[in-house]
Amino acid sequence: MLDVRRLRLLRELKIRGTLAEVAEALQYSPSSVSQQLALLEKEAGVELLRKTGRRVQLTPQAEVLVAHTAHLLETLELAESDLAASLTTVTGTVRIAVFQSAALALMPETLTRMKADFPEVRLEMVQREPETALHETWARDFDLVIAEQYPGHAAPRYPELDRVRLTTDAIQLAVPPAAGIGSGIGGIADTADLPWVMEPRGAASRHWAEQACRSAGFEPDVRFETADLQAQIRLIESGNAVALMPDLVWTGRGTTARLLALPGNPRRTVFTSVRHSSATRPAILAAREALSATAEAVAKIAVQGGAPETGPVSHHAPSPS
């Protein structure tokens, strides 16, 4: 009979590409991974791997096993979810991947809610870019991902992952206070000659911001690149840059920046994804409920807080998915 643990190693090799990456992901040594896959070949009675230069390639027979392994892992995860649901106490560990603005705006209160309501659930959080996090959740590195999608920029989809909308927030032009480079700015077209701060290339927010500038008739002068939104805010407030910022970044803090509405009032969608086979696990259901409650509370506080000088900085309650 084929060993499920070895089958999983074969699937991991398909996903990650090299023995070294499989070893790193599963905390094995490369030689141990190689030995286990050699044993799997003996069990299967067929060649599963072929060397191509310094890498290995899966044979057609290995691809057949990988497809079945995905179904086996789903079945095992469903069994674990059903077993957990049969218990009277919600326990277990939920590994969460989250992007920065959601980590700042949503996770502290969510952790507090979970600690109060479900003290035996352990939440682990790692900051990841959404597109990477979706792939890693599909690959079983995480149990739940909080991801984002910008207007007209679809986030990757994986057939084994569900998608539930958590909230939306407005994207606005953030410029320094009226003095300095912020003087006289009434809209995005007025920033054509100003320095911009954006996330590094490859990020969905960077692509969307560049397209917004081009639609306004200019190529942005991106002098500053950083994935740290707190650093972006400091550059704006200190009068050194302008940027397009989603409203969640202002949660729990004031700002001296001026926020200007964009044409069409574009909104970013924030959503969660988990594997279908684990979606009914009580600990994951509890984490999603806590996130939803937190997002709703953030929306209410933002609405009660009033509007800035030139446009709303409100967070709207989650819409049904």
C-alpha positions in Angstrom: 0.0 0.0 0.0 1.2 3.5 -0.8 2.3 5.6 2.1 0.3 8.8 2.4 3.2 10.8 4.0 5.4 9.9 1.0 2.6 10.8 -1.4 2.4 14.2 0.2 6.2 14.7 -0.4 5.6 14.0 -4.1 2.8 16.5 -4.2 5.0 19.1 -2.4 7.7 18.5 -5.0 5.1 19.2 -7.7 4.1 22.5 -5.9 7.5 23.8 -4.8 9.7 22.6 -7.6 12.9 21.4 -5.9 13.8 18.9 -3.2 15.5 21.7 -1.2 12.3 23.7 -1.1 10.2 20.7 0.0 12.7 20.0 2.7 12.6 23.6 3.9 8.8 23.7 3.9 8.3 20.5 5.8 11.4 20.8 8.0 13.2 17.7 6.6 16.7 17.4 5.3 17.0 17.2 1.5 18.5 13.7 1.8 15.6 12.5 3.8 13.1 13.8 1.2 15.1 12.0 -1.5 15.2 8.8 0.4 11.4 8.8 1.1 10.6 9.5 -2.5 12.9 6.6 -3.5 10.9 4.3 -1.2 7.7 5.6 -2.8 9.0 4.6 -6.2 9.6 1.1 -4.9 6.1 1.0 -3.4 4.6 2.2 -6.7 6.7 -0.1 -8.8 7.2 2.7 -11.5 9.6 5.5 -12.1 8.3 8.7 -10.5 11.2 11.1 -10.9 13.6 11.9 -13.8 16.7 14.1 -13.5 16.8 17.1 -15.8 20.1 18.8 -15.2 20.3 19.7 -11.5 16.6 19.4 -11.0 14.1 16.5 -11.0 11.0 16.2 -13.1 7.8 14.3 -12.3 6.9 11.5 -14.7 3.4 11.1 -16.1 2.8 8.3 -13.5 3.9 10.7 -10.7 1.4 13.2 -12.0 -1.4 10.6 -11.6 -0.4 10.0 -8.0 -0.2 13.7 -7.3 -3.8 14.2 -8.5 -5.0 11.4 -6.2 -3.0 12.7 -3.3 -4.8 16.1 -3.4 -8.1 14.2 -3.0 -6.7 12.1 -0.2 -5.5 15.1 1.7 -8.9 16.8 1.3 -10.6 13.7 2.6 -8.3 13.5 5.6 -8.8 17.2 6.3 -12.6 16.8 6.1 -12.3 13.9 8.6 -10.4 16.1 11.0 -12.9 18.9 10.6 -15.8 16.5 11.3 -14.0 15.0 14.3 -13.3 18.5 15.7 -17.0 19.5 15.2 -18.1 16.5 17.3 -16.3 17.9 20.3 -18.0 20.2 22.8 -14.9 22.5 23.2 -13.4 24.5 20.3 -9.6 23.8 20.3 -6.7 23.7 17.9 -4.3 26.0 16.0 -5.3 28.3 13.2 -2.4 29.6 11.1 -3.3 32.9 9.5 -1.6 34.7 6.6 -2.4 38.4 6.4 -1.4 41.6 4.6 -0.2 44.6 6.5 -3.1 47.0 6.7 -5.4 44.1 7.7 -2.9 43.0 10.3 -2.9 46.5 11.8 -6.6 47.2 11.5 -8.2 43.9 12.2 -5.9 41.4 13.9 -5.4 43.0 17.4 -9.1 43.1 18.2 -9.7 39.7 16.6 -7.0 38.2 18.8 -8.6 39.8 21.8 -12.1 38.4 20.9 -10.7 34.9 20.3 -8.8 34.9 23.6 -12.0 35.9 25.5 -14.5 33.6 23.6 -12.3 30.6 22.6 -9.3 30.5 24.9 -8.2 27.0 23.8 -7.7 28.1 20.2 -4.2 29.2 19.3 -4.0 31.8 16.5 -0.7 32.1 14.7 -0.2 35.1 12.3 2.4 35.7 9.6 2.4 38.7 7.3 2.4 37.8 3.7 1.6 39.5 0.4 -1.9 38.4 -0.6 -1.0 36.6 -3.9 1.8 34.6 -2.1 -0.5 33.9 0.8 -3.3 32.5 -1.3 -0.8 30.1 -2.9 0.7 29.1 0.4 -2.8 28.4 1.9 -3.6 26.2 -1.1 -0.3 24.4 -0.4 -1.3 23.9 3.2 1.3 26.3 4.8 -1.6 28.3 6.3 -5.2 27.5 7.4 -6.7 30.9 6.6 -5.7 33.9 4.5 -6.9 37.4 4.7 -6.3 38.8 1.2 -7.2 41.9 -0.9 -8.5 42.6 -4.4 -8.3 46.0 -6.1 -10.9 47.1 -8.7 -10.2 45.5 -12.0 -7.3 43.4 -10.6 -8.5 39.9 -9.8 -6.7 38.0 -7.1 -5.6 34.4 -8.0 -8.1 31.7 -7.6 -7.5 28.1 -6.5 -10.2 25.5 -6.9 -9.6 24.1 -3.4 -10.1 27.5 -1.7 -13.3 29.2 -0.9 -13.7 33.0 -0.8 -15.8 35.0 1.6 -15.9 38.8 1.5 -15.0 40.4 4.8 -15.3 44.1 4.0 -14.5 46.8 1.5 -12.7 50.1 1.9 -12.3 53.2 -0.2 -9.0 54.0 -1.9 -8.2 57.7 -1.7 -5.4 60.0 -2.7 -3.3 60.9 0.4 -1.3 64.1 0.1 0.7 66.2 2.7 -0.9 69.0 4.7 -1.9 72.1 2.7 1.6 73.7 3.2 4.5 72.4 1.0 3.9 70.0 -1.8 0.3 69.5 -0.7 -0.6 73.0 -1.6 -3.1 73.4 -4.4 -3.8 69.7 -5.0 -7.4 69.1 -5.8 -7.2 65.7 -7.4 -4.9 63.0 -8.8 -4.1 65.0 -12.0 -2.4 67.7 -9.9 0.2 65.2 -8.6 1.8 64.6 -12.0 5.0 66.5 -11.0 5.2 65.3 -7.4 7.2 62.4 -5.8 5.2 59.3 -5.2 5.6 56.4 -2.7 4.3 53.0 -3.7 4.8 49.3 -2.9 7.5 47.4 -4.8 6.7 46.2 -8.3 4.6 43.0 -8.4 2.2 44.1 -5.7 -1.4 44.5 -6.7 -1.6 47.9 -5.1 1.4 49.1 -7.1 -0.1 48.0 -10.4 -3.4 49.6 -9.6 -1.8 52.9 -8.5 0.2 53.1 -11.7 -2.8 52.4 -13.8 -4.8 55.1 -11.9 -2.0 57.7 -12.6 -1.8 56.7 -16.3 -5.6 57.0 -16.6 -5.2 60.5 -15.2 -2.7 61.3 -18.0 0.7 60.9 -16.5 3.4 58.5 -15.5 4.0 58.7 -11.7 7.4 59.7 -10.4 7.9 56.8 -8.0 10.9 57.9 -5.9 10.2 55.8 -2.9 9.4 52.1 -2.7 8.4 50.3 0.5 5.9 47.6 1.4 5.7 49.1 4.9 2.5 51.2 4.9 3.5 53.0 8.1 6.7 54.2 6.4 4.5 55.4 3.5 2.3 57.3 5.9 5.4 59.0 7.4 6.6 60.1 4.0 3.2 61.6 3.2 2.7 63.4 6.5 6.2 64.7 6.5 5.6 66.4 3.1 7.8 64.2 1.0 5.4 62.1 -1.1 1.9 61.4 -2.2 0.2 58.0 -2.5 -3.0 56.1 -3.0 -4.1 54.6 0.3 -6.9 52.3 1.3 -9.0 53.5 4.3 -8.1 50.6 6.6 -4.6 52.1 7.1 -6.1 54.9 9.1 -7.8 52.6 11.6 -7.0 53.6 15.2 -4.9 56.6 14.3 -5.3 60.2 13.2 -3.4 61.8 10.4 -2.3 65.2 9.2 -2.5 64.1 5.6 -5.3 65.3 3.4 -7.5 62.6 1.8 -9.0 63.3 -1.6 -11.7 61.1 -3.1 -10.9 59.6 -6.5 -13.1 59.6 -9.6 -15.7 56.8 -9.3 -14.9 56.3 -5.6 -13.0 53.0 -6.1 -13.1 50.4 -3.3 -10.8 47.6 -2.4 -12.3 44.3 -1.4 -10.9 42.4 1.6 -11.8 38.7 1.8 -10.8 35.5 3.6 -10.1 32.1 2.1 -9.7 28.7 3.5 -9.6 25.2 2.0 -13.1 23.8 1.4 -12.1 20.7 3.3 -11.3 22.7 6.4 -14.0 25.4 6.2 -16.3 23.7 8.8 -13.5 23.2 11.4 -14.8 24.9 14.5 -11.6 26.8 15.2 -11.6 28.2 11.7 -15.3 29.1 11.9 -14.6 30.9 15.2 -11.7 32.9 13.7 -13.8 34.0 10.7 -16.7 35.0 13.0 -14.3 37.1 15.1 -12.8 38.7 12.0 -16.3 39.6 10.8 -17.3 41.1 14.1 -14.0 43.1 14.2 -14.5 44.4 10.7 -18.1 45.5 11.6 -16.8 47.2 14.7 -14.1 49.1 12.8 -16.8 50.2 10.3 -19.0 51.6 13.0 -16.1 53.5 14.7 -15.0 55.0 11.4 -18.5 56.2 10.6 -18.9 57.8 14.0 -15.5 59.4 13.7 -16.7 61.8 11.0 -15.2 62.7 7.7 -11.9 64.5 6.8 -11.6 67.8 5.0 -12.2 66.6 1.4 -13.6 63.2 1.5 -14.8 60.3 3.7 -12.4 58.0 5.5 -15.2 55.6 6.4 -15.0 51.9 6.6 -18.1 50.1 5.5 -19.6 47.0 7.1 -18.9 43.7 5.3 -21.2 42.9 2.4 -22.5 39.4 1.9 -20.3 37.3 -0.3 
